[in-house]
């Protein structure tokens, strides 16, 4: 299930890049929507299956990825 999250996040980055490259606002808005849904899935579903240090590292990694964006 974690692979789906990574693939959807990469897809949103590609949409963001293409939307910026071609100056297409609808692609950037779609990227934002997919990114928000993916982040919600990570927080609500994926993190509930983790325990201990893995949960801490997961939130740390997600925070870093959101910080760079």
Gaussian input, Z-matrix of N, CA and C with variables (Angstrom, degrees):
# hf/3-21g

backbone

0 1
 N
 C     1     B1
 C     2     B2     1     A1
 N     3     B3     2     A2     1     D1
 C     4     B4     3     A3     2     D2
 C     5     B5     4     A4     3     D3
 N     6     B6     5     A5     4     D4
 C     7     B7     6     A6     5     D5
 C     8     B8     7     A7     6     D6
 N     9     B9     8     A8     7     D7
 C    10    B10     9     A9     8     D8
 C    11    B11    10    A10     9     D9
 N    12    B12    11    A11    10    D10
 C    13    B13    12    A12    11    D11
 C    14    B14    13    A13    12    D12
 N    15    B15    14    A14    13    D13
 C    16    B16    15    A15    14    D14
 C    17    B17    16    A16    15    D15
 N    18    B18    17    A17    16    D16
 C    19    B19    18    A18    17    D17
 C    20    B20    19    A19    18    D18
 N    21    B21    20    A20    19    D19
 C    22    B22    21    A21    20    D20
 C    23    B23    22    A22    21    D21
 N    24    B24    23    A23    22    D22
 C    25    B25    24    A24    23    D23
 C    26    B26    25    A25    24    D24
 N    27    B27    26    A26    25    D25
 C    28    B28    27    A27    26    D26
 C    29    B29    28    A28    27    D27
 N    30    B30    29    A29    28    D28
 C    31    B31    30    A30    29    D29
 C    32    B32    31    A31    30    D30
 N    33    B33    32    A32    31    D31
 C    34    B34    33    A33    32    D32
 C    35    B35    34    A34    33    D33
 N    36    B36    35    A35    34    D34
 C    37    B37    36    A36    35    D35
 C    38    B38    37    A37    36    D36
 N    39    B39    38    A38    37    D37
 C    40    B40    39    A39    38    D38
 C    41    B41    40    A40    39    D39
 N    42    B42    41    A41    40    D40
 C    43    B43    42    A42    41    D41
 C    44    B44    43    A43    42    D42
 N    45    B45    44    A44    43    D43
 C    46    B46    45    A45    44    D44
 C    47    B47    46    A46    45    D45
 N    48    B48    47    A47    46    D46
 C    49    B49    48    A48    47    D47
 C    50    B50    49    A49    48    D48
 N    51    B51    50    A50    49    D49
 C    52    B52    51    A51    50    D50
 C    53    B53    52    A52    51    D51
 N    54    B54    53    A53    52    D52
 C    55    B55    54    A54    53    D53
 C    56    B56    55    A55    54    D54
 N    57    B57    56    A56    55    D55
 C    58    B58    57    A57    56    D56
 C    59    B59    58    A58    57    D57
 N    60    B60    59    A59    58    D58
 C    61    B61    60    A60    59    D59
 C    62    B62    61    A61    60    D60
 N    63    B63    62    A62    61    D61
 C    64    B64    63    A63    62    D62
 C    65    B65    64    A64    63    D63
 N    66    B66    65    A65    64    D64
 C    67    B67    66    A66    65    D65
 C    68    B68    67    A67    66    D66
 N    69    B69    68    A68    67    D67
 C    70    B70    69    A69    68    D68
 C    71    B71    70    A70    69    D69
 N    72    B72    71    A71    70    D70
 C    73    B73    72    A72    71    D71
 C    74    B74    73    A73    72    D72
 N    75    B75    74    A74    73    D73
 C    76    B76    75    A75    74    D74
 C    77    B77    76    A76    75    D75
 N    78    B78    77    A77    76    D76
 C    79    B79    78    A78    77    D77
 C    80    B80    79    A79    78    D78
 N    81    B81    80    A80    79    D79
 C    82    B82    81    A81    80    D80
 C    83    B83    82    A82    81    D81
 N    84    B84    83    A83    82    D82
 C    85    B85    84    A84    83    D83
 C    86    B86    85    A85    84    D84
 N    87    B87    86    A86    85    D85
 C    88    B88    87    A87    86    D86
 C    89    B89    88    A88    87    D87
 N    90    B90    89    A89    88    D88
 C    91    B91    90    A90    89    D89
 C    92    B92    91    A91    90    D90
 N    93    B93    92    A92    91    D91
 C    94    B94    93    A93    92    D92
 C    95    B95    94    A94    93    D93
 N    96    B96    95    A95    94    D94
 C    97    B97    96    A96    95    D95
 C    98    B98    97    A97    96    D96
 N    99    B99    98    A98    97    D97
 C   100   B100    99    A99    98    D98
 C   101   B101   100   A100    99    D99
 N   102   B102   101   A101   100   D100
 C   103   B103   102   A102   101   D101
 C   104   B104   103   A103   102   D102
 N   105   B105   104   A104   103   D103
 C   106   B106   105   A105   104   D104
 C   107   B107   106   A106   105   D105
 N   108   B108   107   A107   106   D106
 C   109   B109   108   A108   107   D107
 C   110   B110   109   A109   108   D108
 N   111   B111   110   A110   109   D109
 C   112   B112   111   A111   110   D110
 C   113   B113   112   A112   111   D111
 N   114   B114   113   A113   112   D112
 C   115   B115   114   A114   113   D113
 C   116   B116   115   A115   114   D114
 N   117   B117   116   A116   115   D115
 C   118   B118   117   A117   116   D116
 C   119   B119   118   A118   117   D117
 N   120   B120   119   A119   118   D118
 C   121   B121   120   A120   119   D119
 C   122   B122   121   A121   120   D120
 N   123   B123   122   A122   121   D121
 C   124   B124   123   A123   122   D122
 C   125   B125   124   A124   123   D123
 N   126   B126   125   A125   124   D124
 C   127   B127   126   A126   125   D125
 C   128   B128   127   A127   126   D126
 N   129   B129   128   A128   127   D127
 C   130   B130   129   A129   128   D128
 C   131   B131   130   A130   129   D129
 N   132   B132   131   A131   130   D130
 C   133   B133   132   A132   131   D131
 C   134   B134   133   A133   132   D132
 N   135   B135   134   A134   133   D133
 C   136   B136   135   A135   134   D134
 C   137   B137   136   A136   135   D135
 N   138   B138   137   A137   136   D136
 C   139   B139   138   A138   137   D137
 C   140   B140   139   A139   138   D138
 N   141   B141   140   A140   139   D139
 C   142   B142   141   A141   140   D140
 C   143   B143   142   A142   141   D141
 N   144   B144   143   A143   142   D142
 C   145   B145   144   A144   143   D143
 C   146   B146   145   A145   144   D144
 N   147   B147   146   A146   145   D145
 C   148   B148   147   A147   146   D146
 C   149   B149   148   A148   147   D147
 N   150   B150   149   A149   148   D148
 C   151   B151   150   A150   149   D149
 C   152   B152   151   A151   150   D150
 N   153   B153   152   A152   151   D151
 C   154   B154   153   A153   152   D152
 C   155   B155   154   A154   153   D153
 N   156   B156   155   A155   154   D154
 C   157   B157   156   A156   155   D155
 C   158   B158   157   A157   156   D156
 N   159   B159   158   A158   157   D157
 C   160   B160   159   A159   158   D158
 C   161   B161   160   A160   159   D159
 N   162   B162   161   A161   160   D160
 C   163   B163   162   A162   161   D161
 C   164   B164   163   A163   162   D162
 N   165   B165   164   A164   163   D163
 C   166   B166   165   A165   164   D164
 C   167   B167   166   A166   165   D165
 N   168   B168   167   A167   166   D166
 C   169   B169   168   A168   167   D167
 C   170   B170   169   A169   168   D168
 N   171   B171   170   A170   169   D169
 C   172   B172   171   A171   170   D170
 C   173   B173   172   A172   171   D171
 N   174   B174   173   A173   172   D172
 C   175   B175   174   A174   173   D173
 C   176   B176   175   A175   174   D174
 N   177   B177   176   A176   175   D175
 C   178   B178   177   A177   176   D176
 C   179   B179   178   A178   177   D177
 N   180   B180   179   A179   178   D178
 C   181   B181   180   A180   179   D179
 C   182   B182   181   A181   180   D180
 N   183   B183   182   A182   181   D181
 C   184   B184   183   A183   182   D182
 C   185   B185   184   A184   183   D183
 N   186   B186   185   A185   184   D184
 C   187   B187   186   A186   185   D185
 C   188   B188   187   A187   186   D186
 N   189   B189   188   A188   187   D187
 C   190   B190   189   A189   188   D188
 C   191   B191   190   A190   189   D189
 N   192   B192   191   A191   190   D190
 C   193   B193   192   A192   191   D191
 C   194   B194   193   A193   192   D192
 N   195   B195   194   A194   193   D193
 C   196   B196   195   A195   194   D194
 C   197   B197   196   A196   195   D195
 N   198   B198   197   A197   196   D196
 C   199   B199   198   A198   197   D197
 C   200   B200   199   A199   198   D198
 N   201   B201   200   A200   199   D199
 C   202   B202   201   A201   200   D200
 C   203   B203   202   A202   201   D201
 N   204   B204   203   A203   202   D202
 C   205   B205   204   A204   203   D203
 C   206   B206   205   A205   204   D204

   B1=1.4510
   B2=1.5309
   B3=1.3220
   B4=1.4648
   B5=1.5200
   B6=1.3222
   B7=1.4637
   B8=1.5225
   B9=1.3213
   B10=1.4708
   B11=1.5316
   B12=1.3079
   B13=1.4641
   B14=1.5253
   B15=1.3197
   B16=1.4675
   B17=1.5236
   B18=1.3244
   B19=1.4658
   B20=1.5277
   B21=1.3186
   B22=1.4662
   B23=1.5263
   B24=1.3239
   B25=1.4620
   B26=1.5304
   B27=1.3232
   B28=1.4675
   B29=1.5255
   B30=1.3211
   B31=1.4573
   B32=1.5283
   B33=1.3252
   B34=1.4676
   B35=1.5267
   B36=1.3416
   B37=1.4675
   B38=1.5262
   B39=1.3309
   B40=1.4709
   B41=1.5230
   B42=1.3298
   B43=1.4695
   B44=1.5213
   B45=1.3192
   B46=1.4569
   B47=1.5269
   B48=1.3202
   B49=1.4625
   B50=1.5293
   B51=1.3383
   B52=1.4625
   B53=1.5258
   B54=1.3164
   B55=1.4580
   B56=1.5106
   B57=1.3311
   B58=1.4627
   B59=1.5267
   B60=1.3228
   B61=1.4600
   B62=1.5259
   B63=1.3346
   B64=1.4656
   B65=1.5247
   B66=1.3313
   B67=1.4652
   B68=1.5356
   B69=1.3364
   B70=1.4554
   B71=1.5257
   B72=1.3142
   B73=1.4594
   B74=1.5214
   B75=1.3221
   B76=1.4604
   B77=1.5292
   B78=1.3231
   B79=1.4735
   B80=1.5249
   B81=1.3204
   B82=1.4676
   B83=1.5250
   B84=1.3222
   B85=1.4681
   B86=1.5237
   B87=1.3396
   B88=1.4672
   B89=1.5238
   B90=1.3275
   B91=1.4587
   B92=1.5238
   B93=1.3138
   B94=1.4655
   B95=1.5247
   B96=1.3144
   B97=1.4646
   B98=1.5159
   B99=1.3257
   B100=1.4604
   B101=1.5222
   B102=1.3270
   B103=1.4543
   B104=1.5393
   B105=1.3067
   B106=1.4684
   B107=1.5226
   B108=1.3283
   B109=1.4642
   B110=1.5322
   B111=1.3174
   B112=1.4624
   B113=1.5237
   B114=1.3108
   B115=1.4668
   B116=1.5222
   B117=1.3208
   B118=1.4668
   B119=1.5269
   B120=1.3298
   B121=1.4636
   B122=1.5264
   B123=1.3233
   B124=1.4638
   B125=1.5229
   B126=1.3314
   B127=1.4667
   B128=1.5224
   B129=1.3199
   B130=1.4593
   B131=1.5218
   B132=1.3085
   B133=1.4627
   B134=1.5316
   B135=1.3160
   B136=1.4651
   B137=1.5261
   B138=1.3114
   B139=1.4682
   B140=1.5206
   B141=1.3234
   B142=1.4600
   B143=1.5249
   B144=1.3245
   B145=1.4613
   B146=1.5230
   B147=1.3323
   B148=1.4618
   B149=1.5279
   B150=1.3201
   B151=1.4664
   B152=1.5231
   B153=1.3039
   B154=1.4565
   B155=1.5066
   B156=1.3264
   B157=1.4555
   B158=1.5281
   B159=1.3337
   B160=1.4608
   B161=1.5275
   B162=1.3202
   B163=1.4709
   B164=1.5260
   B165=1.3207
   B166=1.4646
   B167=1.5239
   B168=1.3309
   B169=1.4613
   B170=1.5294
   B171=1.3169
   B172=1.4532
   B173=1.5257
   B174=1.3270
   B175=1.4647
   B176=1.5295
   B177=1.3152
   B178=1.4575
   B179=1.5355
   B180=1.3214
   B181=1.4621
   B182=1.5141
   B183=1.3239
   B184=1.4587
   B185=1.5211
   B186=1.3245
   B187=1.4612
   B188=1.5116
   B189=1.3310
   B190=1.4592
   B191=1.5302
   B192=1.3267
   B193=1.4657
   B194=1.5283
   B195=1.3039
   B196=1.4705
   B197=1.5205
   B198=1.3233
   B199=1.4475
   B200=1.5191
   B201=1.3475
   B202=1.4562
   B203=1.5124
   B204=1.2773
   B205=1.4395
   B206=1.4851
   A1=111.88
   A2=116.43
   A3=119.09
   A4=110.90
   A5=115.75
   A6=119.57
   A7=110.76
   A8=117.18
   A9=120.37
   A10=110.71
   A11=116.59
   A12=120.21
   A13=111.12
   A14=116.38
   A15=120.04
   A16=110.53
   A17=116.90
   A18=120.56
   A19=110.79
   A20=118.11
   A21=120.42
   A22=111.40
   A23=117.24
   A24=119.66
   A25=110.48
   A26=117.97
   A27=120.65
   A28=111.14
   A29=116.45
   A30=120.90
   A31=111.08
   A32=116.96
   A33=119.49
   A34=111.12
   A35=117.61
   A36=120.23
   A37=111.21
   A38=116.25
   A39=119.68
   A40=110.36
   A41=116.91
   A42=119.79
   A43=111.63
   A44=116.80
   A45=120.56
   A46=110.84
   A47=116.47
   A48=120.48
   A49=111.30
   A50=116.64
   A51=119.82
   A52=111.65
   A53=117.10
   A54=120.32
   A55=112.58
   A56=116.23
   A57=120.51
   A58=110.76
   A59=116.18
   A60=121.11
   A61=111.75
   A62=116.25
   A63=120.74
   A64=113.55
   A65=117.37
   A66=122.98
   A67=111.63
   A68=115.53
   A69=122.03
   A70=109.11
   A71=115.88
   A72=120.34
   A73=112.14
   A74=118.56
   A75=120.48
   A76=111.43
   A77=117.23
   A78=119.66
   A79=111.19
   A80=116.77
   A81=119.96
   A82=110.70
   A83=117.33
   A84=120.58
   A85=110.35
   A86=117.04
   A87=120.56
   A88=110.26
   A89=116.58
   A90=120.93
   A91=111.06
   A92=116.37
   A93=120.56
   A94=111.39
   A95=117.15
   A96=120.75
   A97=112.45
   A98=116.90
   A99=120.74
   A100=110.71
   A101=116.40
   A102=120.60
   A103=110.90
   A104=117.21
   A105=120.71
   A106=110.80
   A107=117.39
   A108=120.49
   A109=111.35
   A110=116.85
   A111=120.54
   A112=111.00
   A113=117.38
   A114=120.71
   A115=110.20
   A116=117.54
   A117=120.64
   A118=111.09
   A119=116.83
   A120=120.37
   A121=111.05
   A122=116.82
   A123=119.72
   A124=110.82
   A125=116.89
   A126=120.05
   A127=112.57
   A128=117.74
   A129=120.28
   A130=113.85
   A131=117.51
   A132=119.04
   A133=112.62
   A134=116.80
   A135=119.70
   A136=112.26
   A137=117.77
   A138=120.63
   A139=112.20
   A140=117.82
   A141=119.53
   A142=111.53
   A143=117.27
   A144=120.50
   A145=113.23
   A146=117.54
   A147=121.24
   A148=110.61
   A149=114.86
   A150=119.40
   A151=109.08
   A152=115.19
   A153=122.58
   A154=115.60
   A155=114.40
   A156=121.85
   A157=112.29
   A158=117.23
   A159=119.85
   A160=111.38
   A161=116.82
   A162=120.25
   A163=110.08
   A164=117.29
   A165=121.52
   A166=110.50
   A167=117.28
   A168=121.29
   A169=111.37
   A170=116.92
   A171=120.53
   A172=111.22
   A173=117.27
   A174=120.39
   A175=111.46
   A176=116.52
   A177=120.38
   A178=110.49
   A179=116.52
   A180=120.80
   A181=112.31
   A182=117.31
   A183=120.63
   A184=110.65
   A185=116.70
   A186=120.00
   A187=112.16
   A188=117.06
   A189=120.17
   A190=111.44
   A191=116.10
   A192=118.71
   A193=111.12
   A194=117.78
   A195=120.39
   A196=111.94
   A197=116.11
   A198=120.07
   A199=111.52
   A200=117.07
   A201=121.25
   A202=112.41
   A203=117.84
   A204=119.59
   A205=108.87
   D1=-25.13
   D2=179.81
   D3=-70.13
   D4=-29.36
   D5=179.70
   D6=-63.49
   D7=-37.78
   D8=177.17
   D9=-59.51
   D10=-42.16
   D11=179.85
   D12=-63.15
   D13=-43.34
   D14=-179.87
   D15=-65.80
   D16=-43.32
   D17=-178.99
   D18=-64.92
   D19=-43.21
   D20=179.66
   D21=-66.65
   D22=-35.89
   D23=177.60
   D24=-68.42
   D25=-41.10
   D26=175.96
   D27=-63.52
   D28=-38.92
   D29=177.08
   D30=-61.77
   D31=-40.75
   D32=178.91
   D33=-67.98
   D34=-35.23
   D35=175.99
   D36=-66.00
   D37=-39.80
   D38=178.02
   D39=-64.48
   D40=-43.72
   D41=176.80
   D42=-61.09
   D43=-40.80
   D44=178.39
   D45=-63.44
   D46=-43.86
   D47=178.96
   D48=-62.99
   D49=-46.67
   D50=-179.40
   D51=-67.54
   D52=-38.01
   D53=177.00
   D54=-63.75
   D55=-36.09
   D56=176.92
   D57=-73.48
   D58=-40.12
   D59=-178.45
   D60=-65.08
   D61=-43.61
   D62=-176.99
   D63=-97.69
   D64=5.59
   D65=179.38
   D66=55.97
   D67=46.32
   D68=-179.22
   D69=-109.15
   D70=111.71
   D71=-176.54
   D72=-68.67
   D73=-36.28
   D74=-177.43
   D75=-64.29
   D76=-34.08
   D77=177.49
   D78=-69.04
   D79=-36.65
   D80=178.22
   D81=-69.31
   D82=-37.46
   D83=177.77
   D84=-67.98
   D85=-40.98
   D86=176.60
   D87=-62.37
   D88=-39.67
   D89=177.60
   D90=-60.32
   D91=-43.99
   D92=178.99
   D93=-62.73
   D94=-43.20
   D95=179.01
   D96=-62.52
   D97=-45.70
   D98=178.89
   D99=-64.64
   D100=-38.88
   D101=179.86
   D102=-64.64
   D103=-43.10
   D104=179.24
   D105=-64.03
   D106=-43.72
   D107=178.60
   D108=-63.54
   D109=-39.02
   D110=179.66
   D111=-67.39
   D112=-42.26
   D113=178.53
   D114=-64.48
   D115=-40.25
   D116=175.95
   D117=-61.57
   D118=-42.94
   D119=178.62
   D120=-61.80
   D121=-41.55
   D122=-179.78
   D123=-63.84
   D124=-45.19
   D125=-178.72
   D126=-69.96
   D127=-42.49
   D128=-172.53
   D129=-86.73
   D130=-35.37
   D131=-173.87
   D132=-108.44
   D133=-55.76
   D134=-174.29
   D135=-64.70
   D136=-41.08
   D137=-177.87
   D138=-70.41
   D139=-23.80
   D140=-179.90
   D141=-70.10
   D142=-21.90
   D143=179.48
   D144=-88.07
   D145=-10.23
   D146=-179.27
   D147=-90.37
   D148=156.13
   D149=176.91
   D150=-134.84
   D151=153.04
   D152=171.38
   D153=57.79
   D154=-129.50
   D155=-174.71
   D156=-65.07
   D157=-32.48
   D158=178.38
   D159=-63.12
   D160=-37.44
   D161=178.32
   D162=-66.84
   D163=-42.28
   D164=178.97
   D165=-62.59
   D166=-47.01
   D167=-179.99
   D168=-65.11
   D169=-35.22
   D170=178.07
   D171=-64.76
   D172=-45.95
   D173=178.53
   D174=-66.79
   D175=-35.43
   D176=177.41
   D177=-64.78
   D178=-45.95
   D179=178.33
   D180=-63.97
   D181=-40.51
   D182=177.70
   D183=-65.69
   D184=-39.98
   D185=177.50
   D186=-63.20
   D187=-40.41
   D188=177.56
   D189=-64.25
   D190=-42.28
   D191=-179.31
   D192=-67.21
   D193=-34.82
   D194=176.97
   D195=-73.31
   D196=-31.32
   D197=178.59
   D198=-66.00
   D199=-41.00
   D200=-178.57
   D201=-72.91
   D202=-20.04
   D203=-178.63
   D204=-81.23

